């Protein structure tokens, strides 16, 4: 359910809300949460945080070529 809420925020480009929702999901180590965190940080101009999140997503799901 929280994943869907996060996707709604992504579609609305509400990047601060995306960060809040997917940060909560990180406690369960979901790679997609890291991907969307990276996207949100990138759109907010926070490239270092975006890179960290995307690197973490890659570590959690090394076979996913979309990261």
Secondary structure per residue as TSV (DSSP state, phi and psi in degrees):
chain	resnum	aa	ss	phi	psi
A	1	X	-	360.0	-45.2
A	2	X	H	-66.0	-30.8
A	3	X	H	-61.6	-44.4
A	4	X	H	-63.6	-39.9
A	5	X	H	-60.6	-42.9
A	6	X	H	-60.0	-40.9
A	7	X	H	-67.4	-33.7
A	8	X	H	-62.5	-44.5
A	9	X	H	-63.1	-38.5
A	10	X	H	-61.1	-47.6
A	11	X	H	-63.7	-27.9
A	12	X	T	-91.3	-1.6
A	13	X	T	57.7	38.8
A	14	X	-	-95.3	77.2
A	15	X	H	-64.1	-36.4
A	16	X	H	-64.0	-38.3
A	17	X	H	-69.1	-36.0
A	18	X	H	-58.0	-44.6
A	19	X	H	-62.0	-43.4
A	20	X	H	-62.1	-49.4
A	21	X	H	-65.2	-50.2
A	22	X	H	-75.8	-22.1
A	23	X	H	-65.0	-38.7
A	24	X	H	-63.0	-35.6
A	25	X	H	-72.7	-21.3
A	26	X	G	-61.2	-23.7
A	27	X	G	-58.7	-21.8
A	28	X	G	-104.1	7.2
A	29	X	T	59.0	44.0
A	30	X	-	-83.4	126.3
A	31	X	H	-65.3	-34.0
A	32	X	H	-66.6	-30.2
A	33	X	H	-63.4	-40.9
A	34	X	H	-64.9	-39.4
A	35	X	H	-61.1	-46.3
A	36	X	H	-72.4	-31.3
A	37	X	H	-62.1	-44.5
A	38	X	H	-58.8	-43.6
A	39	X	H	-61.4	-46.0
A	40	X	H	-63.3	-47.5
A	41	X	H	-60.8	-40.4
A	42	X	H	-61.8	-44.1
A	43	X	H	-71.0	-18.7
A	44	X	T	-93.4	3.9
A	45	X	T	78.0	18.5
A	46	X	-	-103.3	73.8
A	47	X	H	-64.6	-34.4
A	48	X	H	-65.9	-43.9
A	49	X	H	-66.6	-36.6
A	50	X	H	-61.2	-46.2
A	51	X	H	-62.4	-42.4
A	52	X	H	-60.9	-45.7
A	53	X	H	-64.7	-42.6
A	54	X	H	-69.2	-35.1
A	55	X	H	-64.1	-41.0
A	56	X	H	-64.0	-40.5
A	57	X	H	-60.2	-41.9
A	58	X	H	-63.5	-39.9
A	59	X	H	-65.9	-36.1
A	60	X	H	-76.6	-24.8
A	61	X	-	-143.7	74.0
A	62	X	T	-66.0	-18.4
A	63	X	T	-92.5	-1.5
A	64	X	-	-88.6	110.5
A	65	X	T	-80.5	-5.2
A	66	X	T	-82.5	-8.6
A	67	X	-	-83.7	360.0
